[in-house]
């Protein structure tokens, strides 16, 4: 019937067999085909770059991105999920540079653009096979045979359509702006790229002395970028702040902000009581406007003279703050957005003494030095000339290139921009339609980003990327945007323009005739930001609008996407930006934001630290289901995960192991009894209370899983599964073992089998989206082996439908109360140090609700108690004592604390506890009429009466009578003997139904117990004979309640 189930938790090898089954039988494609007529539920897969290896964080994203589509497929939806590859951009170019031994743009151009582009195209597929194997091992289902590829000409043509649409809306423009610029890569970066590369750095800043013209006095100005000082053209003050002229203890006269004078000059006081400075005069910022000073470096003065513009004077702007520095800011308009704004306002000269490689130019004393390398030399020279007041170390966040790790500089240059500021209101409006999980990131972090949106610097001065589709006439300056290959062929007059590869250098060769002056128009040299590629995937993957218009409209917007939190500045933004620009609607409806994966100590993983986890090693060691389950349950999705083997294996043991062992239990006994569930119906009216309870729990759990997955609440869905499996294994199966062991096939046994089969089958279906491998294994063996009409795979099944008739909330509540009673009863046994196999005569229960007799019999059996009695009064067995909870009582009644402690210690404990339960508070009028102490204000201890042990909480109190009679003690011995023999059967590897002979040697006391209870023991352990003396095939000595016993078992 069923294949025998190995009880070991070696899931990895089983997962490999399941993956083989899926692949050989094309199960993923069948799951897609089977739902083609269903409602479309679109999932977008954020494209990875295939020239980089997957890391452990990709297991998390793939686990989430696979699970929701599986669930929606089981709910009858058609879930198209095309895989994609992000193939353009700096990451690829840098990899190829390393491969070819090149360094920088000059060497690339010497090598040749065409062979370099060919190498890029090959490089992007370096790890494609690894990614596909990785995705399969994780259980990530997506169409990888027909992926979208961002370098594909059809994809690029769709981007050209988008860019032309944006151009036609007058939202694409060329501007001279301060841009974040990577000198290593020789290209500007977008604001979202900059946001991904910040690092905390500690470096020297400079407080420089700027000599005021015609005075023996100096402005003190602060900068965190000393390399910009040779380009200084002005000093900026806040127009409304107060500034002071001071005589300082170092002998100099300074002007700086009053609010910062103590902070800057305070350390000049060498002795206690000595003044660091004396205020000579005060000014408003506007009083200092246009006051002139001498240039720090001659080169800036020469440049200003050549441009016939005034420089080196004080300017005013309210961007200057009093939070740090001196309240006076040095202005170098070529190297900062605020500086450039002030420069335009005061018509300052433009001086840019840094070249495209980030090196200072020949005009300065630091020619050829990289900007950051020049910092210490600038400080050294200023110090030598007496122009350096101080060079304090300054820790701050500084942007680095997100790909090559080079410090960025803010640099004035011509670039192409998309006017996102023009559509800011639409961005915010569209974002407000999205269900962000969590809302705090969507409306907070992402919403704040949109509130402060900047124009998108779209152009890159590079080679491997989507070419910017602007053609420009060098004669008259006319610019046009070309939106398709057909338009390109028409305007160029070249028939081959419809088939030419759209990358550089091929596209650069296509020229057009200028419609204005008939000159020859050439394409501008830039390519575009690769984030535009990934943001274009909703439409470009379909080659929209050139074909598949209906498919795109059916699959846009996405119902669901999910990526890590850093994509608020990346893919989440580029999708929203392009969708708003082109369609003025949000591109996605539901977003699950994922926290990053850290090491088990909460540290960021990195190869250099040696704490990075190889995802392939982790999957090979722990299995995909176990790791997936960890990511679903360890915390809310957006919280960083502390990934470690112990945490994963704990989840494997508790949930996966419990489910597997329950399934193995069913298979073992169903095979013994040759039970075939297809021959029976589940007749609810004939079921025992335990059956009805577990079926109610099953349907409540399925309902909770369905509702939570439907609303993207992943931990809550996982918790519902976990709690049900725990109830099924540790309560239902444990309580019903005797029913499965019973002889024959009576109706009660059939009911137990059918109930457990139904629970295992339906919970496997409900858990299939989360743990796809194990549930497939269970389904194939337990369902398909007996039901030939069942679908070929669990992933071709529908999600289980809740049977509301089976849900009995009163039954579940009663069983919950019963379980609480059992927990407290076990705690009483532990306190009394009485094993559960030792029967107890009497127990008393005080609870809010008295349970029916059938529940009482379960409590008695479970706790091995002869008689359990519900009572309203347990005061004869227990008493209570009270102390104040200082954390809450102190702030409220601090001055009465001594009196409260004394009053509580003298209370009648039981009477006070009854008052507390009845009124919700204890009043102590003898201390003060105002005092009312709630339960959270009290530390409550329960004292025991001798011969009785009690345990409880605010709702239930359980008391055990620990006085043991001789009869009870003997019964305890019998249970211990049975337990030891059962253990030996298992150790000897006997089959469950094997008959045995038991022999023993012991004291007279134990012999008498054997004689009096022979039939009971033989029935429990399947023994045909019990003999005194002799030895069997398996012998062991035991200490049973202080008595030495040698037991032997032999298989018949």
Secondary structure, DSSP 8 states (H G I E B T S, - for coil): -------S--HHHHHHHHHHHHHHTTHHHHHHHTTTTS-B--B----B-TTS---HHHHHHHHHHHHHHHHHHHTT-B---EEEE---SHHHHHHHHHHHT--SHHHHHHH-HHHHHHHHHHHTTTTHHHHHHHHHHHT---EEEEEEETTSHHHHHHHHHHHHHHHHTT-EEEEEEEEEEETTTTEE--HHHHHT-EEEEEEE-EEEEEEBTTSS-EEEEEES-GGGGGG--EEEE-TTSEEEEEEETTS-EEEEEHHHHHHHHGGG--STT--SEEEEEEEEGGGGTT-BB--SSHHHHHHHHHTT---SEEEE-TT--SSSTTSEEEE-GGG-HHHHHHHHHTT------B-TTSBB-TTSTTTT-BHHHHHHHHHHHHHHTT-EEE--EEEEEEEB-TTT--B-EEEEEEEEEE-GGGGHHHHHHHHTTSEEESHIIIIIIHHHHHHT---EE-EESSSSS-B--EEEETTT--EEE--SHHHHHHHH--GGGGTS-SSTTTGGG--EE-TTT--EEEE-S-EE-HHHHHHTHHHHTTTTTTS-HHHHHHS-SBSBEEEEGGGGTTHHHHHHHHHHHHHSS-SBSEEEEE--EE-TTS-B--TTTT----HHHHHHHH-HHHHHHHHHHSS-TTS-EE--HHHHHHHIIIIIIHHHHHHHHHHHHHHHTT--GGG----GGG--HHHHHHHHHHHHHHHHHHHHHHTT-HHHHHHHHHHHHHHIIIIIIHHHHHHHHSSS--HHHHHHHHHHHHHHHHHHHHHTTTSHHHHHHHHIIIIITT-TTS-SSGGGS------GGG--HHHHHHHHHHHHHHHHHHHHHHHHT--TTS-EEEEEEEESS---HHHHHHHHHHHTEEEEEE-S--TTTEEEEEEE-HHHHHHHHGGGHHHHHHHHHTS-HHHHHHHHHHHSSEE-TTT-TT-EE-GGGEEEEEEE-TTEEEEE-SSEEEEEE----HHHHHHHHHHHHHHHHHHHHHHTT--TT--EEEEEEE-HHHHHHHHHTHHHHHHHHTEEEEEES---SEEEEEEETTEEEEEEEEE-
